[in-house]
Amino acid sequence: ETGVTQSPTHLIKTRGQQVTLRCSSQSGHNTVSWYQQALGQGPQFIFQYYREEENGRGNFPPRFSGLQFPNYSSELNVNALELDDSALYLCASSLATVDTDTQYFGPGTRLTVL
Amino acid sequence: AQTVTQSQPEMSVQEAETVTLSCTYDTSENNYYLFWYKQPPSRQMILVIRQEAYKQQNATENRFSVNFQKAAKSFSLKISDSQLGDTAMYFCASHPNYGGSQGNLIFGKGTKLSVKP
């Protein structure tokens, strides 16, 4: 069974640029959630995708957008980067059924905005 | 809105001893799940244990167990026989159970646990 993978591991961008982060779900999972973890904080929910549709969104501006593909992999896009966007971005996948609830995380992408 | 509070920013324990990490939460949901995740310096968020709120019995996973007090909205994690590999940030998290539609996780700020030889 393949776990959740994310790419790239690290990324450095300058303010105003755009970035795309990628996530491959664990085999058999149909739901992907993205979280932002600032240094020394707990992760904050950005949004969730279920069967290629957005299925909930946290308190993040529209310049944070996403996609989920038919193979359930996902992208997180951030436009007009700001210094405060520097963080660890975590992707989590899960299988949405009546009885399951557990999200499994990837290793994260460390984004630095200069 | 749900909130999760971890009041211990840092804790330390001697190897082979027992330590308890505290967590309180607030929710208006009737059905929800609670989790403890571990994040070592490698950054990977690893599931330690989960608890379904409608179950009275406290969850256990090997050396890890929880004390779930639903009325008090308390969800503490006990680590027995602490090992050096338990050194990590520990996050308490919750999310509502919408019966097939995934809810998002709400995390506390974490407790940094150091296990000393």
HADDOCK unambig.tbl for C-alpha pairs under 7 A between the chains (distance, minus, plus):
assign (segid A and resid 41 and name CA) (segid B and resid 109 and name CA) 5.15 0.50 0.50
assign (segid A and resid 42 and name CA) (segid B and resid 107 and name CA) 5.59 0.50 0.50
assign (segid A and resid 42 and name CA) (segid B and resid 108 and name CA) 5.76 0.50 0.50
assign (segid A and resid 42 and name CA) (segid B and resid 109 and name CA) 4.56 0.50 0.50
assign (segid A and resid 42 and name CA) (segid B and resid 110 and name CA) 6.21 0.50 0.50
assign (segid A and resid 43 and name CA) (segid B and resid 107 and name CA) 6.24 0.50 0.50
assign (segid A and resid 45 and name CA) (segid B and resid 104 and name CA) 6.63 0.50 0.50
assign (segid A and resid 45 and name CA) (segid B and resid 105 and name CA) 6.97 0.50 0.50
assign (segid A and resid 96 and name CA) (segid B and resid 100 and name CA) 5.40 0.50 0.50
assign (segid A and resid 96 and name CA) (segid B and resid 101 and name CA) 5.94 0.50 0.50
assign (segid A and resid 96 and name CA) (segid B and resid 102 and name CA) 5.95 0.50 0.50
assign (segid A and resid 97 and name CA) (segid B and resid 100 and name CA) 4.34 0.50 0.50
assign (segid A and resid 98 and name CA) (segid B and resid 99 and name CA) 4.85 0.50 0.50
assign (segid A and resid 98 and name CA) (segid B and resid 100 and name CA) 3.99 0.50 0.50
assign (segid A and resid 101 and name CA) (segid B and resid 102 and name CA) 6.56 0.50 0.50
assign (segid A and resid 105 and name CA) (segid B and resid 44 and name CA) 6.93 0.50 0.50
assign (segid A and resid 105 and name CA) (segid B and resid 45 and name CA) 5.71 0.50 0.50
assign (segid A and resid 105 and name CA) (segid B and resid 46 and name CA) 6.98 0.50 0.50
assign (segid A and resid 106 and name CA) (segid B and resid 44 and name CA) 6.34 0.50 0.50
assign (segid A and resid 107 and name CA) (segid B and resid 43 and name CA) 6.09 0.50 0.50
assign (segid A and resid 107 and name CA) (segid B and resid 44 and name CA) 4.40 0.50 0.50
assign (segid A and resid 108 and name CA) (segid B and resid 44 and name CA) 6.93 0.50 0.50
